[in-house]
Each structure stands twice: as structure tokens, then as C-alpha cells.
Amino acid sequence: MSIASLLPDASGVPAVDTDGFPAEYRPFSLGHRLALDVIGVSGLRWAAASPAGDFGPDTSSVGGYALTEVGDPASRISRADHARALVDLAEQSDLPREHVGMLPLTPDEKASMVSGEGHR
């Protein structure tokens, strides 16, 4: 698991590195970054995963997810869809060795994409 504040935005800057990031959360986010740095050079098979934005406490499962390398603070994924993504990642033999975010499927994608397929 990881946290969305480490995912870069569309311009390539992680939220934790922006001026508007809350100072009280910065040490926690930087601790996660340090952990990813250590794991990244370890030679282990790994993947770090987080919502691309946050969990939606009242969000229903849409039955799938899309992986992303870009953070989206407005995105809200259900706990069920995030859990499905974590299990799918854990079952892969070729983990991506990177931090990925999970987005809920949009209504348009729902018909054509099954859980875990696709990368936005």
C-alpha cells in the first residue's frame, strides 16, 4: 500500500512536492516515499498501490478499476474496487516495481473493460 500524495499529477509533480500540500501531512508522505525508495533498490518483486485520489466512503463498487501512474485528487474509488485491484496485483507474477494508482471505471468503460484491464 502507498498513498496518493506520491503519485505525480499531469505535470509530473507529486502532490507532496507542491506548495499547497498541508505541512502536517508532509512527514507522513515523505516517510512513505523513503520506504518506496528502499524497496525500489532491494531487488524484491513489488508493487505499491493507492487510490489515485482517495476512498469514497459512500461510493458503491463499479465492478472494476483502471490502473494509472498519475494522481487525481478528485477521484474516489470504492473500498471494494480498490481491494479487487490489490488482489489482482498480488496474484501477478510480474509485479510492476512501481507505485500505481487505482481509478474507478467510468460508465463508458464499464461495458468494455473488466477489472484490472487497461492502464490510464
Backbone hydrogen bonds, N-H to C=O, Kabsch-Sander energy under -0.5 kcal/mol:
donor,donor_aa,acceptor,acceptor_aa,energy
2,S,49,A,-2.4
6,L,3,I,-1.7
7,L,4,A,-1.7
9,D,13,V,-1.7
12,G,9,D,-2.2
15,A,7,L,-0.9
16,V,5,S,-2.3
17,D,14,P,-1.8
18,T,15,A,-1.9
21,F,18,T,-1.2
25,Y,22,P,-1.6
26,R,22,P,-0.9
26,R,23,A,-0.5
29,S,25,Y,-2.2
30,L,26,R,-2.8
31,G,27,P,-2.0
32,H,28,F,-1.7
33,R,29,S,-2.2
34,L,30,L,-2.4
35,A,31,G,-2.0
36,L,32,H,-2.4
37,D,33,R,-2.4
38,V,34,L,-2.3
39,I,35,A,-2.7
40,G,36,L,-2.6
41,V,37,D,-1.0
41,V,38,V,-0.6
42,S,39,I,-1.5
46,W,44,L,-0.6
48,A,98,E,-2.2
50,S,100,V,-1.7
52,A,102,M,-2.3
54,D,75,S,-1.5
56,G,77,I,-2.1
59,T,56,G,-2.1
66,A,103,L,-2.4
67,L,118,G,-1.1
68,T,101,G,-2.2
71,G,8,P,-3.0
72,D,52,A,-2.2
75,S,72,D,-2.2
77,I,54,D,-2.0
82,H,78,S,-2.2
83,A,79,R,-2.6
84,R,80,A,-2.1
85,A,81,D,-1.9
86,L,82,H,-2.3
87,V,83,A,-2.4
88,D,84,R,-2.5
89,L,85,A,-2.5
90,A,86,L,-2.6
91,E,87,V,-1.8
92,Q,88,D,-0.5
92,Q,89,L,-1.3
97,R,46,W,-2.2
100,V,48,A,-2.9
100,V,98,E,-0.5
101,G,68,T,-3.4
102,M,50,S,-1.7
103,L,66,A,-2.8
105,L,64,G,-0.8
110,K,106,T,-2.0
111,A,107,P,-0.7
112,S,108,D,-0.5
112,S,109,E,-0.8
113,M,109,E,-2.6
116,G,65,Y,-0.9
117,E,114,V,-2.1
120,R,67,L,-3.3
